[in-house]
Structure formats: structure tokens, C-alpha cells
Amino acid sequence: MGSLRLDRRDGVLTIALSRPERLNAVTAELTEEMLDVLNGLMGDPATRVVVLTGEGRGFCSGMDILGDGREDESSEGRVQRLHRGIARGGEVTARLREIPQPVIAALHGPVAGMGVSWALACDLRVADPTTRFVVPFTDLGLSAGDCGLSWLLPRLVGPAKAAELAYLSERLDRDTADALGLITQKAAQGEDLADAQALADRLLQKSPYGLRRTKELLNASLDAPGLRGHLLTETSVQTLAFFTKDLAEGMKAVLEKRPPDFHNQ
């Protein structure tokens, strides 16, 4: 793929945004490549964990305002083209939440604009000291409702802090983001990808059914109208687990004081 680099190994897919000369700024081509990969993961039981990173000096600098050189070939007007680009970027955010695999973001350098939304849509985030979140929208004349940001941010940091960050176009260094609960794990400089892949290896030791259903339930809880409705969903998922071979293996492994050998059965 022209704008992405994919690396598959032992149940882990690493997706690297690969436009380092533009700090991995997002073009229409990159967005469509991301959607092709993410859509394929929806029905891919062999891939159990996904790592998302960016090549070069930064994770992602947001939408490429210079475009990808294809605008003159389009029959769309400027408004229609912008609407489609933003909407498709938002579709990537949604797909990162919807795919059954846990997604780990490996962050370094600028995480800006649309890149913030994509990073926050991941389940876990590993960041090195160069990481800085940039939410520049109100400084540019835009709203901070960008590709899911105004939905994700209040759920991660609370509504009051989300309003502060969004209204003031705040920039967050790694330690400030960590204090807000946005960072799962701190990495040494240049080690974010290696540490994210090590974290992915830890997840590979867990029950595939358990991980997928847990992500499903955590997502459902964000829109659940109340505890009792969500309890019904949890009970159904948990009951089904008792009919899997992996549950028997997990319990046997605990009794035998050894690591479980799960086979997603």
C-alpha cells in the first residue's frame, strides 16, 4: 500500500502510517487504505491484536491541507470534497472502535488534528517522551468536533476537562496527557513501537473470546442507557463463555499453575 506499511506476525498486525516526509498527514488515499485494512479485520479471527503507529518523527499531523495532488482530477466541488474527506476520516475513527481486536497506539512526536481522534479511538496508548497532543481547531477557525474528537474526549477525561482542552486549543506533552489518563504506558524515547508490540504480545496470552467480547462490552457501555440494560448484555456474553473450550483450558491452567494455551475455540 502506498501510504501504509503493514507487518503481520504471530497474530499481531502493525499498521504504520507511511508518509514521514509530511509527518504522516492524512490524505484521501491514506484514509481509503486504512478503511480497506480495518474493514478486512472485521472478519479476521487470525489477527488478535492491532498496533497503530506512524513512521518517522511523528504519529500523525492531521489532515494534509496540501492534499495529495489528486484534487484537480475530482469532479466534486470543494465543499463536497472536504465533507467526504472529513467523513471518511471519521469512519476510520469508528472502525478503530468497532473492529473486534484491541488496538494499541504507539505514539511519538506530533499527534495532531485528526491524528488525535485516531489515537484516542485506540484502546491503549504507549507514548515516548517526544509525544505531544495538539488540538488546534479553535485557533484555526474550526470546531473541535473533528472525526469523533468531541465524542471521545469527554469520555476519556470528563466533560469539564474536555471543554477546557477543546476551547483553548491546548497542547499536551506526554506527562500531562498521562496525568489525564490518556496514556497507558510510558516508553523511552524511540521505544514506543517496541513497547507497544511487547504489550500486544501480553494480550496474545489472554483468551481471544474474552478480549473480543470485553472490547465489545466496553464500547456498548459508552452508549448504554443504564446499568440494568447493560447487565443483560454482560450476562449473555458471560454465559456463552462457559460453552467455549478456552474457558475449560483457562480454569485448568489456573489449577495446574501454568500459562493457558488458548485456541479461540
N, C-alpha and C positions, 0 to 999 in steps of 0.2 A: 504493500500500500504506500502511496506517495507521501502522505502526511502522518502516517503512524508506523511504528515498528512494534511487531508482536513477537513475544518469546513464550513458548509453551514448554513447560517441564513439570512432570510428576503432579498433574492436577492443578497447577497454578498457571494462569495466563497473565503475563505482564504486558500492559499496553503503554507504550511510550509515545507521547505527542512528539512529533519529529519535524519541527520547524525551528531549530535552535537559532537560526540567523534572525528570526523575528520573535524570540522569546516565546515560541510556541503559540503565537497569536492565532486565533481561531478563524478559519476561512470556511466557506460553504463546502469545499472539498473535504476538509478535515472533519467537519460535522457529519457529513454523509458517511464517511469511512467509520467514524465512531459508531453511528447508528447501525451500520451493517454488522459490525463486530458485536455490539450489545444485543441486537436482535437475535443473532446466532446463539448467544449464550442462554437465551430464554429456555431452550430445549436441549441444553448440553450437559448431561449428567457427569461427563468425564472431567469437566472443568469445575473444580470445587471452590477455588478462591481466585479473585482477580486483584492485581496490583496495578494502579494507575499512576504514571509519573510523566515527567517532561524531560526531554533531552537538553543538554547544555546548561546555561546559567539560571534558568528559571523553570517553574512548573508550567505556568500559562499566564500570558499578559492580557488576556481578554480578547474581545473581538478585534480582528485585524481591520483597522479603519482604512487601510490602503487597499483592502480587498485582495483577491487572488488573481487579478488580471483578466477575469472572465466576464466582468460586468458588461462590457460593451457588446458581448455576444448574446446577452439575455434580451428577450422580448418584453420582460417585465419593466414597469416603471420603478423609480427609486423607492417609493413608499412600499410597493408590493415586495420588492426585493429585500428591503430592510425587515419588513414584517416576517417574511419567510425565514430569513437568517436567524432572527431572534427566536421565532417559534421553534425552529429546528434545534437551536441551542438548548432551549427549554426541554425539548423532547429527550435530549441526552441526559439532562438532569433527572427527568422522570425515569428513564430506563436504568440509570445507575441505582435508583431506589428499587426498581421493580425486578431486576434480574435476581435469580434465587441465590447467587453466590455472594458471600461477603466481599466487599470491595475495600481495599486498603489504599489510601493515597500516600505516595512518597513525595514529600514536599521539600522544595528548596527554592531560594531566590523569590522573584515576584510571583504572587498568587493574586491576580487582579481581575476585576470585572467578572466576566463570565467564568473565568477560572476559579473565582471564589465559590460560585454556585456549584461547579462541578466538584470541587474539593469537599465542600460541606455535604454534598449528596452522597459521598462515600461513607462507609460505615465506621472506618477507623482512619486516623491520620498520623503518620510518622513524619516529623519535621526536623530538619537540621537548623543550625543557628542562623543561616542566611535567610530563612523563610520570613516573608513579610506579606501580610494580607492587605490588599489595597481595595477599598470600596469607594471609588471616586465619583459616584454618579451625580450627587447634588452639586459638586464643584464643576461639573461639565454641562449642567443644564438638563440632566436626565433624572429619572426616578430610580430609587434603589430596588424597585420591583423588577429585577432582571434575572430571567431564566431560573426562577424559583427562589431567589435570594430572600424575598420578603416573606416566604413561607418557611424556609429552612432556619433562618437566623433566629426568629423568636423562639423556636422550638429547641434550639441548641443553647442559647444564652439567656432566654427570658425576654419578655416584651419590652421592658424598660431599657435594658442594655442594648437590645436590637435597635430601638429607636435612636438611642444616642449614637451608635456606630453608623447607622444609615443616614441620619440627618446631618451629622457633622463630617461625613465622608472620611471617617477615621482610618488611619493606617496602624496595623498591629504588628509588632515584632513577635518572634516566636514565643518569648516568655510571657508577653501579655496575652497572646492567644491561648497559651497553656493555662494561665490563671483563670481564663474564662471558660475553660473546659473544652476548647476546640481541638486540643492536641491529645492524642492517645499516648504517644511515646516520643521522647526527645532522642535525636540521633546526633552523633558527632558530625562535624562538617564533612559533606560529601558521602556520608554513610546512610542517608535516608533510604535509598533504594535497597541496599543490602539488609538494613534492619527491617524494612517492610517485607522483604522476601523471607526473612527469618521468622517474622510474625506470621506470615502466610503458612510456613512450614508447621508452626504450632497449631494453626487452625486445621491443618490436614490430619492431625491426630484426633480430632473431635468427630463425633457422629455426623455423617453427611445429612441424614434426616434431621437431626437436632439443629444443625446450623441453618439449614434452609428454612425450616419451619419457624425457628426463632426470629430470623430476619423478617419473615412474613408477618409474624405476630407483632414485632416491634413497629413495623410500618403500619399495620392495622390499628395499633393503639393510638397512633397520632391523630387519627380521624374518628376514633371510637366515641360514640355519644355518651357513654357511661361505663362504669365498672361492670355492671351485671351483663350487659350485652357482650362485652369483651370476654368475660368469664366463660360464656357459652362457646365462643370460638376457641379459647385456650383448651377447654375440656375436650372438644372434638379432636383437636390436634394431638393432645397428650394421650388420649385413648388409643388413637391409631398407632402411636409409637409402640404400644405393648404388643402389636402384631408383627413387628419387624424382628428379623434375626439379629440385627445390630444391638437391639436392647438386651437380648439374652447374652450376647457376647460382652457388652459393656458391664453387665452385672457379674458375669463370670470372671471377667478380668479384675474387677474390684476385689472379689473374694480370693482370687489367686495372686493378688498384689503384683500385677504385671500391666503393661500398656495394652489397651484394647486393639484388636485388629478388625476395624470396620470395613465393610464391603458394600455399603449402601443397599442393603437387602432387608 
